[in-house]
C-alpha cells in the first residue's frame, strides 16, 4: 500500500532553511533550534562513519521520539534503500515526532515509489494517518536529474524537491560541471529541475548547498539567485547560514506592504466595475492580485 492509493496527504509547510546535523550529534539540536531553522535534517548517511551507523541510528530514533511540537520540523537523511539494513534503518526512525525522510542517491521514480511504500507501512505500524511523513528525494544522479518530473510525481508525499548543486560531492561528479560561486554552470540545471517539480505539483521546492561556511555574502547572493528562480528554501550545513536563508526566502516588509496595497487597488477597481487599474506606475489586474494574495497568505503561514 502506498500513499498514492488513499486520501491526499496533509498540507506541507514551506521550509526556508533545512539545516543538516550529524546523526551522531543530536545534542546539537538545541543549537539548530536557536539558529531559527525551519527544519533540521539529522544525517545518517555521509556525516556518519560506517562503524558508527548503528549507534547513530539509535541516537536519532531517540531524538525523534523526544521531539517537541514547538521544535523545528525534524527530518532524517537515511542511507540509500538498497538493502534490508537500510530498510530497517528507515523503520527505526519513521515514528511519531518525525516530519519526513530525506532519501539520498535517488536514480529515478522507482526509488521514490519504494520509499513511499515503506513509509506507508511505517505509518500503519504507528497508527499515523496515510501521507503523514514527507519524502524529500535527493536528485544526486544524472538519471534522477533527467527524470525530475517523474521523481516528483511518483508519490503525493514528495514536497521539498529540487536541484542540489553544491561544490564537489555527488552531483558535481555525476554531471561533470566545475562549481563556481556565481553558479553560472548550474543555473540552467536548477531552472529546469525547478520547472519539472513545479509541474509535477511539488509545492515547496528547495535547493542548495553553500559549503563556504564563512562566506555569508556569497551565500546571500546564491540564495537570492535561487529565490529569483522560484525556489522557496535551501538546505544548509552551518547554523550561521540559517538567518540569511530565512531572510532571503521571506518577503520583506516593503514587499508585503506593496502586496497589500496592490490587492486593495484591484479590489477597489473591481468594485467600480473595472478589470484593470493603474497602480504605482504599472497596469495590474486580478492575475497580479492573486499573486499578491499568495505572498500575503504564504507569509502568514510560515513556520515560527
ChimeraX attribute file (.defattr): number of C-alpha atoms within 10 A of each C-alpha:
attribute: neighborCount
match mode: 1-to-1
recipient: residues
	/A:1	13
	/A:2	19
	/A:3	25
	/A:4	18
	/A:5	10
	/A:6	11
	/A:7	11
	/A:8	12
	/A:9	18
	/A:10	14
	/A:11	12
	/A:12	17
	/A:13	16
	/A:14	22
	/A:15	23
	/A:16	28
	/A:17	28
	/A:18	28
	/A:19	28
	/A:20	22
	/A:21	25
	/A:22	22
	/A:23	29
	/A:24	21
	/A:25	15
	/A:26	19
	/A:27	13
	/A:28	14
	/A:29	21
	/A:30	11
	/A:31	13
	/A:32	25
	/A:33	18
	/A:34	12
	/A:35	16
	/A:36	20
	/A:37	28
	/A:38	24
	/A:39	23
	/A:40	24
	/A:41	27
	/A:42	29
	/A:43	25
	/A:44	25
	/A:45	18
	/A:46	13
	/A:47	16
	/A:48	18
	/A:49	11
	/A:50	11
	/A:51	8
	/A:52	12
	/A:53	18
	/A:54	14
	/A:55	13
	/A:56	22
	/A:57	24
	/A:58	16
	/A:59	17
	/A:60	23
	/A:61	23
	/A:62	15
	/A:63	20
	/A:64	23
	/A:65	14
	/A:66	12
	/A:67	17
	/A:68	12
	/A:69	8
	/A:70	9
	/A:71	19
	/A:72	25
	/A:73	22
	/A:74	22
	/A:75	27
	/A:76	29
	/A:77	26
	/A:78	23
	/A:79	21
	/A:80	17
	/A:81	21
	/A:82	9
	/A:83	10
	/A:84	9
	/A:85	12
	/A:86	14
	/A:87	17
	/A:88	14
	/A:89	20
	/A:90	25
	/A:91	17
	/A:92	16
	/A:93	26
	/A:94	27
	/A:95	21
	/A:96	17
	/A:97	21
	/A:98	21
	/A:99	21
	/A:100	25
	/A:101	25
	/A:102	22
	/A:103	22
	/A:104	21
	/A:105	17
	/A:106	21
	/A:107	21
	/A:108	23
	/A:109	21
	/A:110	13
	/A:111	20
	/A:112	26
	/A:113	18
	/A:114	14
	/A:115	22
	/A:116	26
	/A:117	16
	/A:118	20
	/A:119	29
	/A:120	21
	/A:121	18
	/A:122	22
	/A:123	21
	/A:124	12
	/A:125	12
	/A:126	11
	/A:127	11
	/A:128	15
	/A:129	14
	/A:130	23
	/A:131	25
	/A:132	21
	/A:133	28
	/A:134	24
	/A:135	25
	/A:136	24
	/A:137	28
	/A:138	25
	/A:139	27
	/A:140	22
	/A:141	20
	/A:142	19
	/A:143	15
	/A:144	21
	/A:145	27
	/A:146	17
	/A:147	18
	/A:148	28
	/A:149	23
	/A:150	18
	/A:151	27
	/A:152	30
	/A:153	21
	/A:154	21
	/A:155	25
	/A:156	23
	/A:157	28
	/A:158	29
	/A:159	26
	/A:160	27
	/A:161	27
	/A:162	32
	/A:163	27
	/A:164	24
	/A:165	25
	/A:166	20
	/A:167	20
	/A:168	13
	/A:169	10
	/A:170	18
	/A:171	21
	/A:172	19
	/A:173	14
	/A:174	13
	/A:175	16
	/A:176	11
	/A:177	14
	/A:178	13
	/A:179	15
	/A:180	11
	/A:181	14
	/A:182	12
	/A:183	18
	/A:184	11
	/A:185	14
	/A:186	20
	/A:187	15
	/A:188	11
	/A:189	17
	/A:190	23
	/A:191	16
	/A:192	19
	/A:193	24
	/A:194	26
	/A:195	18
	/A:196	23
	/A:197	26
	/A:198	21
	/A:199	13
	/A:200	18
	/A:201	16
	/A:202	22
	/A:203	19
	/A:204	22
	/A:205	27
	/A:206	27
	/A:207	27
	/A:208	24
	/A:209	18
	/A:210	24
	/A:211	15
	/A:212	15
	/A:213	14
	/A:214	11
	/A:215	12
	/A:216	15
	/A:217	10
	/A:218	15
	/A:219	22
	/A:220	17
	/A:221	15
	/A:222	21
	/A:223	26
	/A:224	18
	/A:225	16
	/A:226	24
	/A:227	19
	/A:228	12
	/A:229	15
	/A:230	18
	/A:231	28
	/A:232	24
	/A:233	27
	/A:234	28
	/A:235	24
	/A:236	25
	/A:237	19
	/A:238	17
	/A:239	21
	/A:240	16
	/A:241	25
	/A:242	23
	/A:243	14
	/A:244	18
	/A:245	26
	/A:246	21
	/A:247	15
	/A:248	22
	/A:249	22
	/A:250	18
	/A:251	16
	/A:252	12
	/A:253	9
	/A:254	9
	/A:255	14
	/A:256	17
	/A:257	12
	/A:258	14
	/A:259	22
	/A:260	16
	/A:261	16
	/A:262	25
	/A:263	21
	/A:264	13
	/A:265	20
	/A:266	24
	/A:267	19
	/A:268	13
	/A:269	17
	/A:270	15
	/A:271	10
	/A:272	9
	/A:273	9
	/A:274	12
	/A:275	13
	/A:276	17
	/A:277	18
	/A:278	13
	/A:279	13
	/A:280	11
	/A:281	6
	/A:282	8
	/A:283	10
	/A:284	18
	/A:285	21
	/A:286	17
	/A:287	10
	/A:288	16
	/A:289	20
	/A:290	15
	/A:291	14
	/A:292	20
	/A:293	16
	/A:294	13
	/A:295	17
	/A:296	18
	/A:297	11
	/A:298	14
	/A:299	15
	/A:300	10
	/A:301	10
	/A:302	13
	/A:303	16
	/A:304	10
